[in-house]
């Protein structure tokens, strides 16, 4: 709700060629980053790093996908796409799976894609 209200206020100001009508935030991201860096030192940092090392133990290695031709020395980002439609029944089933798994539809689709590539 807040995002839509602020976006609306910004858009109205933009249409009228006015400056940003929103008040300055009391804390900026840089302030948060400094605070977080101060909090994550010594034993606390070691605990956090060990926690994530334990959680990420055994994950699959980087997925190496074979290519059909050598890649150019300079990346061009000239790719291609494949468009397809899912049936309404399949879409509903995927939404149901997502809801029962406490996941978003995007998370479910990314998981399915990862399984396909693996």
Buried (B, 14 or more C-beta within 10 A) or exposed (E): EEEEEEEEEBEEBEEEEEEEEEEEEEEEEEEEEEEEEEEEEEEEEEEEEEEEEEEEEEEEEEEEEEEEEEEEEEEEEEEEEEEEEEEEEEEEEBEEBBEEEEBEEEEBBEBEEEEEEE
